[in-house]
Amino acid sequence: MLSPVRVATLLLVCLVGMPAQGWWDCGHKIIASIAFRRLTPSQQTTLVEILRQHPRFEQDFRSKMPADVPPELEGEWIVQQCSVWPDLARDFKGADRDKYHRGPWHYQDIPLFLTDADRAAMEKKLTLNMESKVPSVVANPNDLNALQAIALAQATALDSNSPAADRAVAFCWLFHVIGDIHQPCHSTAMFSQKLFPNLGEGDRGGNLVKVTQRGNLHSLWDSFLGSRGQVVEMKNRAVAMMADPELSAVGEAAIQKLTSTDWQVESFELAKEYVYDAEILAFLRALESSGAPADSMACTVTEDYLKRGGKVSERRVVEAGYRIGAILGDSKNEPRRGRYAVTGRSAVGRTRLRCSSAWRNMSRLACSCDNRPKTGCGCVGGSRFRRSSDVRRCSSAAVSSASAPGSSRTAVLGTRMPRGIPFFRNRQSAIRPTNVRTNQLTWKSKPS
């Protein structure tokens, strides 16, 4: 039986169409809300403060914010808006369009061939940009593809020395392009000598494959999560997906792979299995055999195709949201709201503490019971205890705590902490991790 979330997703397939752009607004905003909710409150605040420095904040954010956005969701609305801002840039005029619009940044297509004969004739002649690293000198930003755009945006967005305005623009691209590359049609192009002979773009990620439901195959896949939605609806859908046991497990598994090339290959494999499935390939091969041009006929895809596409799309937006959250804040290991967290010296002397290697020198503290993680005390994947009685069941060696070089820290067990705010306490300050990972937002020390 389909879950309510999935039923809602499939119903949205019937909405009125829009011009093709990755996932359309709903998909990108759901991704943004998932990522936002995987961050700690302090990380959320920092992100929103940076986005407020966007050079077009007044035009594209403040002036477009609906009057009925609840005050407590204003920050989340800004993050949702940042995730669709690169699509807004398509409609800018003059110098701003030249400065901010980057069409090739939205995709990076791995070639797929309709027949073996097409592969033999075309593969070595293709002119696709298949690079993933940013060149040392970028003469024209429009020469970059999605993978290079992700690398460039991540380097700028997470660099605390970059101007806030540049970081704000980079965050918009980071959210958006990671979302795009999780859409299978943004990672794949079909090539055919007769139907799609252009050696640099093929079928343009399904844009040249006509279907009756949405005009073309690319738009159909963009639409699986809907077209437009307000902040509360998008937030609620994100929360529902995160609460779904199957989808949350998908998200947790996804953060084990944080390399953009892995995401692209995942999308390509999904495109082969679900986008260009047997019924689409049969339609294209019949069309090719007829000698008719690609735009002369449209395929009507089956209900089963739509159901499979909706399910795949749900999984991909969850994976994208969890991964952005992990890149920005390593949120998978955060203490959960309302649980107790170990912040230093334990009240129970038999509990052994150690630093999680993921945080290098300045780390939250994690529990290790006889060197074996035990779910009863919350050791698995995080630095949290469900309650103080769980700690008393641990029977390890004497207490030890790992500290950053040159510092001596002690803290108290049983302090109720907001979700995901790790800190160490000594006589001088409450210290938050600073530059603990090159791919995370930078948090500053805060006087106690």
Phi, psi and omega in degrees: 000137179285142177289160177303324179298317183287323177300316179298321179298316182292325178296328181291347176298336184275002181290165179292142185286166179219167174299149185293127172200138193315119177066349189060180189299316187301311182300313181296321182288325175295316176303314181299318180293320177298312180299316181300319183280353173270354179269161174283160177305318180292323176293320176301314180298316180298315180299313181295320178299321177293316181296332177294346178268007179303136183296341177242034183297318182296314184287318192255351180238289187301315183289341182261355180288122179300148182293338184266011177293122179300142182306323182288348179252007182299317179297319179294324176298318180299320179291320175300317181295324180296329183288339179253357183303319178301332175285328176297327183297340177302328186261005176294159181246152171060227187295325181294324177293317178298325184281324191246337182278129181223083183306311183293348180287348186275353185204162169207106192267125168275132185287140174233135186249139183293321180223164176297326178296322177296318179299311182298324184276333192246333193306314184282352182259354184297148181244026180290145172277106184256013181284152176242343180264146179281129179296155182297330177235121179254098182289321181225112181303333180287357174276350183275153176256187185297318182294321177291324178296320178299314180298317181293315181295319181295318180298321181282313185298323186262012177263108183293346178272350178284150176303143183301323180296319179293320179296321180297314178297319181296321177299321177301314180291323181297310177301313188290312187286327173298320174299315181300314186291345175276352175273119188306328181286350177267004181235002191217142172223137178270135179240138178210135181300325184266318186271317185227073188277350182297119187285351181255350183213345180057230180270012178057051177062036179091356180295335182262003176262111184280134172228152185285331187290322186224010180095310176209166187296322181296313180297324178300314180289325175299331189271354189300336179256007177103174185256296184239152177194148180274166189301318182294316179297315181294320177297315181296321179292321177297314180298319180297319179294319179293333180274345178289120185304318182292314182289323178294325176295323176298317179296316179297322178292326184296327185285001172280347177237105184242030178250130186297328179295327175296318181296320180295316179296321176303312181297320179298316179296322177292323178298317179297323185274323190244325180282301179263062183280188186301321183288324177290317179297320179297318178298314183293320180292323176294320179296318179295318180295329181287341182082001180281152178292160186299329184267014184273339181220154178242144178267137172260109184282156185278167177297324178298320178300315181296319180296315179296318179297320178296319180293316178299318182297319176303312181298321184289322179290326176295314179300317180297316180297314178297321182291319176298317177302319180292321179296319183279331187209007180051044191289347182296339182257010185286146169299141181276153182299133175087003176250161180276147181233143175279126180238016177156227184298130184277149174286343179253109191295345183273354184276127180265133181242146175214163180275139173290131183295339182297337182257010178054233188285314180263105188231154163292162182264140180239152182267139173227117183261109183053035180064014178235123178300138177236128182296335182298330180251014173074023182287329190294118174068015182191178183242064184214153172243140180293321177197163186296331179295331177296324181297322184293343177278349178282141181222068182256196180288184183298159182296135170217149178225140180269138183231161173292153182304136175081010182234154177233116187235140169226157180207189189237135174279141175100006176282124179282122186245148172298159184303124168071027175250089179284139173206159175242143183239130169229197184287338185266316190202161168263115191256129174260153180303134179236118182055038182286335174220142182291341183254024179237158171301149183262127178252142184265159174292143182234123179301143179274000000 
